[in-house]
Amino acid sequence: MRTHQTILLVVMLITSGLSAQTNRISTLKAVVSHAKNDAEKLNAILVLCEETESLHSDTLYQYALAAKNMALATHNNEAFRKAVYYEAYSYYHKNLLDSVSALIAEHGPKLKKEFPASTANPLFDLLEGRYLTRKQQYKEALALYYSVLNEAEKRKDTLNQVRAIAGIGNVLNRTKDHDGALSWFLKGIAAGSAYRNKTAYLYTNVAVLYTRKENYDSARLMVLKGIQYAREAENLGDLASALGMYSGLQMDIAEHSGGGPAKYAAAEKPLREALAITEKIGEVNDILTNMGSLGIFYYDTKQYQKGVDICLQAINLIEQYHFTSKLAYTYEILANNYKELHKYKEQADVLSKLVELNESMYQVNSAEAMSELKTKYEVQKKENTIILQQLALVKKDYLIYSSVLFLVLVVLVIYFAFRNYKKREKLKAQLSIASAEESERKRIAADLHDNLGAYAASIASNLNRLSFSSDNSSEAAALQEVRLNSNAIVSDLSDTIWALKKESLPLTAVSDRLKIFIQRVQNSYPGISIDVEEDITKDHSLSPSQGFHLFQTLQEAINNALKHSHCSHILISVNGREHFWEIRIQDNGTGMQDTTTDTGGGNGLFNMRNRATEAGWNIAWEAAEPHGTTVIISQAVD
């Protein structure tokens, strides 16, 4: 009984504390508030959660959580599955893709196995398809959508057929197969005519592709239908997309007909309405899309400072929600507006960031990447032809070259076989002592924390309370030095305990610890900005020892830049891929004359090389463009 009362109280707080976005949502909330019993209230909350495109993401999350708790309390398995789906959808709205993936992985396969007829199953699959598409894993997304379509056709489930068709069209559109995408979207409109109020987005998608073909009359007809059906259904997400597209269409028409303030003015009103709606429902992807469109609008209407301001707001939002897929698009718009304001330094900075971003984010599933691969293949094919022609000219030496090559291959095979044997032997030795090392490591960490850590913290605290009179300057200076050393001991001890207490340290943990270190030293260098960028698609794990040495090496590199480079900015890039990881520390200082010696630098560079060698990493110092130094630490992973 107490559980039910708690759940009801949570629901009452939600329904009274959050404002409704539409009349339909107001009505559904009233149904929730006036439900006569738990079963009615649970059903009413689930009906309300169906308004995924109109509820604010935080509101959707709170209702989904309340429904999940009520379903658990009443042992309603079907309601529980739907509640979990809506919880995952709220994460998708906020671009918390790791949380989406975790919920799908936890509940998706189990639902299909234990409840194959559940109506929640296609919803999970469709959401996973959207998640994969946003992660740019197009091949996997397409396979999943085809699977949902096939199953929906078997069950004569028209609505989910249309949703799967729309997903296929979206993937094709993102991979630049615009004709294929248009065909699928039109197929979805024909199949879903009875559900047009739930599929208004299809009309908007068709309008986008018609605009690309400069078929403006058909595009205008389609987008106006999308706006009409979205308004009728009070679907705020679809309405915002349609209004944003309509604004873009108006801008294209104005541009092709000669432009002019009056013609462009017709585009601003729907665009601002779209942005207001997306901010209201908290859909980060659509907010950023509309902010970018507004930046383009300001550029076309020569309101360049407003264009800069809206782009900077969008970049702050991108950084807040880690929505890197929108960053390049926003950088391009920002650079164009800076250029027209004659702010060439700011434009150059943005373009530099754009180049770095494009180099670090290869989209192997995209049509452009496929085209590049094809071009590279053709170039390689021509080069191979030239090579064969050259070999024909030296045919007399072919046997010698073949023999040498064969010997080299034999040596390489023997070398790699021996190296693999050594690795296996080393692994056996490591495994034999791993258990003992683990227990000893944890014991040492506990002793450091409980004994030495407590004493060091006590010494630092007592020293901070001591003070000397101004006429005793030598003692005051000595005391200050002792204070600094004691605080340094506490910090280093904290870092050591952090590493020892972990069974393994992923790249993200090292990056997070590095951010804490940056916060500690930032105040001592107010004239230097330090930024950390993460692009980790594979979060490789390191042993505690390796993680600690990596952290110490990065500390040394940052301290060198702060103390010796005379820089104003330091950029730390943490990258993780399937078969390697890499960390770069780049400053814009005066650069290093010689990295082969430690002249003037103490043992810093020597220690960094030693740590890297012992851990099996590659470390290098390179000149940064246009000036400065880049320290690169990397490791290939089998």
N, C-alpha and C positions, 0 to 999 in steps of 0.2 A: 504493500500500500504506500509506503514511504517513497519507493522508487517512482510510482505513478505520479505522486504529488510533485516530486522534483521535476519530472519531465514536463508536467502541465505548467509548472511555474516558469520553466525555461521558454516554453512556447508562448506563454502570455507576455513575457518580457520581449520576445522577438516581435510579436504582432503589435505591441504597443509602442515599441521604441524605434521602429524603422518605417520610414515613409514609403508609400506605394509609388510605383513609377507610372502605372496606367489604371484606368477605371476597372479593367478586368482584374488586375492584381488586387485592387482595393476590395472588390467583391469576393475574391477567393480568400483574402485574409479575414474578411468578415465571416465566411463559412467556417474557417479554422477556429475563430474565436467563439462561435456559437455552437460548436459541435457538442452533442449530448453525451458522448462517451469516448473512451480512448480509441476504439476502432474507427469511429467517424472522424475523429481528429487526425488520426494517422493517415487515413485515406485523403482527407482534405489537404493535408500538408503535401502529400505526394502529387496531388493534382496541381497545387500551387507551384511545386518545383518543376513541373513541366514547362513553365515559362522561363526556360533557361536563357533565352536571348533577350529577356526584358528585365529580369531581376538583377540587381547589383550582385557582383560576385561574392561579397561578404555576406549579403542577405541570403543568397542561395546556400552558402556554406552553413550558416547557422540553422536554417530550416532542415537541410540534409542531415546535419548532426542530430537535431531533435528527433527527426524521423527514424534515424538509425537506432537511437537509444530506445525509443518507444517500440520499434520492431523487435529489438532484442528482449525487452521486458515482456512482450506479448508473444514471443516465439513465432513471429510472422516472417517466414523465410523470404517470401517473394517481396514483401515490403522492404526487408533489410537489403536485398540485392539492388532494388531501385534506389534506395537511399545512398548506398555506397556509390552508385553511378553518378548521382547528382553531386555528391561530395567531390568525386574526381573531376566532374565538369566545372565545378567552382574553381578548382586548382588550374584547369586549362584556361579559364577566363583570365586568371592572373599570371599566366605563363609560368606556373610552377610545374614545369614538365617532369622533373624528377619525382614529385609527389604523385602526378598522374600515372607515371610509369609504375611506381611502387604499388598503388592501389590496383591497377590493372593486373600486374604480375601476381598480386596476392589473391585476388578474388576471381579474375577472369577464367583461368583454366578450371578452377574448382567448380564454378557455376556450370560450365559446359558439361563437366563430367557428372556432377550430382543432379543437375536440373537441366537436362538438354532442351526441354520445352519451354523454359523460362523466357518471358518477353523481354527480360533485361539483357539477355545474351547478345542480340544484334546491337543494342545500344552501346554495350561495352566495346564490341568490335568496331563500330562506327567511330566511337571516340578514340580508340587506339589508332584508327586510320588517320584521323585528324592530327593526332599527336605525332605520328610518324611523318606526315606531310610537313608539319611545322618544323620537325627535326631534319627535314630534307632527306629522309630515307624513302625515296619515291618508289623504288622497286618493291620494298616490303609493303608500303601503303597500298600500291596498286593490287598486289596479290590478295591482300586482306579485303579490299573493296569487292573484287571479283568473287571472293568466297561468300561474302554477305549477300551479294546480288543473286548468286546461284541458290543459296538457301532460302532467300526471300521469295524467289520465283517458285520454288517447290511448295512453300507454304501459302502462296498467293497473297503475300504481305506487300501490298502495293506501296504503302508509305515508305517502308524500309528499302524497297526496290529503288524508289526515286532518290532516297538519301544516298544509297550506294552509287547510283548513276552520277549524282552530283559530285561525289567524292572522286570517282574516276575522271570526270571532266576537270576537276580542280587540279589533280596530279598532272594531267596532260597539259593543262594551261601553264602550270609552273615549269614544265620541262619544254616549253615553247612549241608544243604541238597544238597550235591554236585552231586549226581546222578540225582536228580530232576532238578537241575540247568542245567546240561549238556543236558538233554533231551529237555528242553525248548530252549536253545541256538541253538541246532541242528535244531529244528523245525523252529526257526527264520531264519536260513541260507537257509533252503529249501523254505520257503515262500517268502523270500526277494531276491532271486537270481537276479531279475531284478534291484535291488537297492544296489548291493554289494558295490558300491563306497560310498554309504551313510551309510552302516552298517558294515564297516570293523571291528568295535569293537567286533562284534559277533565272528569272527574268532579268535581274541585274547583271548576272554573269554573261548572259547572251548579249545584253546591251554593251558590255565592255568589249566583247569580241567584234560586234558590229562596228563599234567606234574605231577599233584597230583597222578595220577594212574601209574606213571612211564612209560607211553606209549610215549616215547620221539620221536619216528619217526613221529607219527601222530601229536604230539604237534608241532614239527618243521615245518611240512607241513602246518598246520593251521596258525601259526604265520607268516610264510613267505607270505602267501596269504593276511593276514591282513596288513602287511607292504606294499605289492604291491598295494592293492586296496586303501589304505590310501594315498600313494604317487600319484597314478593316480588322485585321487580326490582332492589332495592338502589339505587334512584334517589333520591339524597339531595335534589336540588333539588325534585323533585315531592313528596317526603315532607315537606319543610319547608313548602311552600306549603299542603299539605293539613292539616298540624298547625296552622298559623297560622289557617287558615279554620275548623277545628274549634273552636279556642279562641274565635274571634269568635262562632261559632254558640252556644257555651255561654254566652257573655256576653249575647247577645241573648235567649236563652231565660230566663236569670236575671232580666234586666231586665223582660221581659214578664210574668214570674210573681211579681214583687214583690221580687226581689233578695235580699240577705242574704249574709253572708260565706261560709257553707257552699256556697251555690249558685255564687258567683263563684269559689270555690277550685278547682272542676273545670276552670276555664278556664286557670289559671296553668301547670299542668304541661305540657300540649301546647305552650303558647306559648313556654315556656323551652326545651323540646326543639327547637322550630323555630328559635329564635334561635341555639342552640348549633350546629345543623347548618349554618345559613347562614354563621356565622362560620368554621366548619370548611372549607367549600368556597369561601369568599371571594366570594360573589355579592352585590355591594354593594346592588343593588336590593332583593333579598329581605331582607338584613340591615336596611335602613332601614324596610322595610314592617313587619317584625316588631318592631323597636324602637318604631315608632309605635303598634302594637297594644298593646305592653307599657305605653306611656305612657297609653293609653286605659284599660287594665286598672287601673293604679294610680289613675287618676282615679275610676273607678267604685267602687273598693274603698277610697276615701278615703286612699290612701297618696300624698299629693300631693307630698311632697318626693322620693320615689322617682320619681314621674312627671316632675318637673323634671330630676332627674339623668339619666334615660334619654334625655330629649329633648335635653339639652345634649350628651350623647355623640353622639347622632344628627347634630346640627348640625355638630359637629367632623368627623364622617365625610363629611357632605355637602360641607363646604368642602374637605376633603382630595381628594375625587374629583370635585368640580365637578358634583354630582348635584342641580342646582337644581330639577328637577321634583318632588322630595320636600320642598322647603323650606317651601312654604306649608302643606302638611299637618302638618309638624312644628311650625311656629310656632303653629298653631291649638291643638294639644294642649298645648304649653308654656304658652300664655297662659291656658288654662283651669285648669291646675294652679297657676300663679302666683296667679290670682284666689282660689282656695280657700285659699291660704296667706296671703291678705291682703297680698301683695306687689304693691301696685297700681302702683308705679313701674316695676317689672320687667315687669308685664303691659302697661303702656302702651308701654314701649319695644318689646316684641315685637309688639304690635298695629301700632305705627307702621311697623316693618320689614315687616310683612305687607301693609300698605296700599301701601307703596312697591313691594314685590315684585309685587303684583297689577297695579299700574299699568304696570309695565315688561314684563310677560310676557303680552301678549294672545295667546290661543290661537285663531287665526282658523279652524282646522279643527274646533274642538269644537262640540258641539251647543249649548252655552250661548251661544257667540259667534253661531251662526246664529240662535238665538232672539232675541238682542239686536238683531241686524241687522233681523230681522222686525219687532220692536217699534219700532225707529227708523223703519223704512219706514212703518208705520201712522201714527206720529206725524207724519212728514213729509207723508204723504198728507192728513191732516186739516188741517195747516197750509197746504198748497197750496189746499185747498178754501176756507179762509178768505180766502186771498190773492185767489183768483178772484172771490169775492163782493165784496171791497173794490174790485177793479178794475172790476167792473160798476157800482159807484157813481160811479166817476170816468171813465166811458167817454168823456166829452167830451175829456179830456186825453190819451187813448190815443195819438193821432197824434203829439203833442208828445213824449211819453215815448219812443215808438218811434224818433222821429228822433234824440233825444238819445242813446238807447242805440246806435243805428246808428253815430252819429258817434264815440261812445266806443269801439265795437268797431273801427272803422276806425283810430282813433288807436292802439289797442292792437296791432292787426295790424302797422301801420307800425313801431311801437316795437319789437315783438318781432322783426320781420324785420330791422330795423336792428341790434338787439342781436345776433342770430344772425350777421349779416354781420361785425360787429366781432369776434365770437368766432372765426369762421373765419379772419379775417385775423390775429388774435392767435395762433391755433394754428399757422398757416403760419410765422409769425415764430419761434415757439417751437421748431418742428421744425427749422427751418433752423440754429439755433444749439445744438440739443440735444447733438449729437455733440461739438462743441467744449467745451461746458460740462461734459459728463461726464468727458472726459479731464483737463480742467483741475481739476475738483473732486477727482478721485482723486489728482492730483499734489500738490495743496495739502494733502490729508489725509495723504499720505505724508510730505511735508516737515514738517508740524506734528508728526507722531508721532516722526520720526527726529531732528529737530533741536530745535525749541522744546520739545517734550514731554519729551525727555531732559534738557534743561537745567533745566526747571521742576521735574521730579521730583528731580533732583540737588540743586537749591537747597532744596526742601522737606525732603529727607532730611538735609542738612547742618544746617539750622536746627533740626531736631528733636533733633539731638545736642548742640546748644549749650546752655549754662546759665549764669546769672549768680548771683552771691552775693546774699543777701537784703538787704544794706545798699545795694545799687545798684538801688533800686526803679524809677527812671525808665527806666534802660536795660533792665531786665527787662520792663517794660511795653511798651517799644518793640519789643523782640525778640518778645514774644508777639504783638503786632499784625502784625509782619512774618511770623511763622509762619502766623497765620490767613490773611493775604492770599495767601501762597505756596500754601497748601493749597487756597484757593478758586480760584486760577489753575489749579492742576492739575485740579481737579474740572471747572471750566468748559471747559478745554481738552479734557479727556476727552469731555465731552458734545458738543463741536464736532466732534471727530474721529469720534465714533460716528455722527453724522448725515451727515458728508461721505463716509464710506466706503460708505454704502448707496446702491444705485441707486433704491430706494424704501423708504418706511417705513410699514408697515401700522399700524393702530390698536393691535394687540396689542404691537408693538415699542415704541411710545410708552408704552403702559401699563406694560410691563416695565421700561423705563428710569425711569419715574416711581417704581416701587417701589424701585429702587436709590437714587434721590434721597431717598425717604422714610426708608430705612434710615440714610442719612448724617445726616439732621437729627433723627431720632427721639430720640437720646440727649440732645440739647440741650433738649428739651421733654418731660421725663418725665411731666408732668401732663396731657399731651394725647395721646389715642389717635387713630391715623390708619388708616382702613380703605379698601381699594380693592375695588369690585365691578365685575365685567365681565359684560356681556350683549351679546355680539357675535355676531349671526347672519350679518352681512356684514362681512368684515374689509377695509374700504376702505384703499387705499394712498395715501400722500401723497408728494410730492417731498421730497428731502432738506432743501431750504430750508424748505418748509412744516412738515415734521416737526420740525425744529429750533425754528422759531418757536412751534409749538404747545407743545413741551416747555418752552420758556422762559416762555411765557404761563402755563402750569399751575404752573411753579415760583413765578412771581410771585404767583399767586393763593393758593397754599399758604403762602408766606412771609407774605403779608398777614394771613391767618387766624391763623398762629402768633404773629405779633408784635403784632397790633393788636386782635384780636376778643375776647380774654379767654375763649376757648372751652375746652371739655374734650374735644371730639370733632370730628373732621373726617372726612366721608365723601366719597369720590371715586367717581363712577359713570361707567363708560365703556360707551357703548351704540353699537352699529353695526347699522343696518337696511339694507334693499335700496336705498333711495333717500335716506338721510341718515345722518349720525352726530352724536352729541352727547356732551359730557363735562360733568359737573356737579361742582363743588366746594362742598360744603355744610358750614357750621360751626354750632355751637349757641351762639355767642357773643352779644355785645351788639347786633350788627347795625350797619348803616351808615346814617348820617343822610342822606347825599347822595352819590350816585355820579356826579353830573354834573360835579363839580369834584374836584381833587386836593388839596384843602386838607389839610395835615398828612400827606399820603401821598407827597410827593415826585413823581417822574415815573412811579410804578408804574402807576397806572390809565391815564395818558396813553399809556405804552408799550404796555400791553395792548390798548387800543383801536386804536392804530396798527398793531400786528402783525395784529390781526384784520381790519382794513380792507384792508391790503395782501394778505392771504391769501385774502380773499373769504369770511370767516366771519362769523357773527353772534355777538355777545357781549353779555351782559346781566347785570345784578345785580338779584337779587330778594330780598325778605325771606323768610326761612325760618320755618316754623311749628314750635314756638310762638315761637321767637326765633332770631336768627342771620341769616346771609347765605348766599345761594346764587349762585355765579358759573356761568353757563351759556354754553358755547361750542359752536356747532353749525354744520353746513353741509348744505345740500341737494345731492344728487348725482344727475345725470341718468342 
